[in-house]
Amino acid sequence: MQDFWLRELEAAERAEARARALRDRFGPAAEARCADEIRSIADADRRRDMEDVRRALRWT
């Protein structure tokens, strides 16, 4: 069980880092840019990762 939470924490940290990078690169349009990219992703796992980044953008 501890491994699960550690993996989730690491995924959240990665999402937050990617969100900061997008915010730095695209400024206020970062969330819209992320939403556009999500629509173009076919792979469900990758799309889920980008949804995590999009949620992190709302909090950063």
C-alpha positions as CSV (number, residue, x, y, z in Angstrom):
1,M,0.0,0.0,0.0
2,Q,2.8,2.4,0.8
3,D,4.2,1.8,-2.7
4,F,0.9,3.0,-4.2
5,W,1.0,6.3,-2.3
6,L,4.7,6.8,-3.1
7,R,4.0,6.3,-6.8
8,E,1.0,8.7,-6.6
9,L,3.1,11.3,-4.9
10,E,5.8,11.0,-7.5
11,A,3.2,11.3,-10.3
12,A,1.8,14.4,-8.7
13,E,5.3,15.9,-8.4
14,R,6.0,15.2,-12.1
15,A,2.7,16.7,-13.1
16,E,3.4,19.8,-11.1
17,A,6.8,20.2,-12.6
18,R,5.4,19.9,-16.1
19,A,2.6,22.4,-15.3
20,R,5.2,24.9,-14.1
21,A,7.2,24.4,-17.3
22,L,4.1,24.9,-19.4
23,R,3.1,28.0,-17.4
24,D,6.6,29.4,-17.9
25,R,6.5,28.7,-21.6
26,F,2.9,29.7,-22.5
27,G,1.9,32.0,-19.7
28,P,-1.8,32.4,-19.2
29,A,-2.6,30.3,-22.2
30,A,-0.9,27.2,-20.7
31,E,-4.1,25.5,-19.6
32,A,-5.8,26.0,-23.1
33,R,-2.6,24.7,-24.7
34,C,-2.7,21.6,-22.5
35,A,-6.4,21.1,-23.3
36,D,-5.6,21.2,-27.0
37,E,-2.9,18.7,-26.6
38,I,-5.1,16.3,-24.6
39,R,-7.6,16.3,-27.4
40,S,-4.9,15.2,-29.8
41,I,-3.6,12.3,-27.7
42,A,-4.9,8.8,-28.6
43,D,-3.1,6.8,-25.8
44,A,-5.3,6.7,-22.7
45,D,-2.4,6.5,-20.2
46,R,-0.7,9.5,-21.8
47,R,-4.0,11.4,-21.9
48,R,-4.5,10.7,-18.2
49,D,-1.0,12.0,-17.4
50,M,-1.8,15.2,-19.3
51,E,-5.1,15.6,-17.4
52,D,-2.9,15.5,-14.2
53,V,-0.8,18.3,-15.6
54,R,-3.9,20.2,-16.5
55,R,-5.2,19.9,-13.0
56,A,-1.8,21.0,-11.6
57,L,-2.0,24.1,-13.8
58,R,-5.1,25.1,-12.0
59,W,-3.2,25.0,-8.7
60,T,0.1,26.6,-9.8
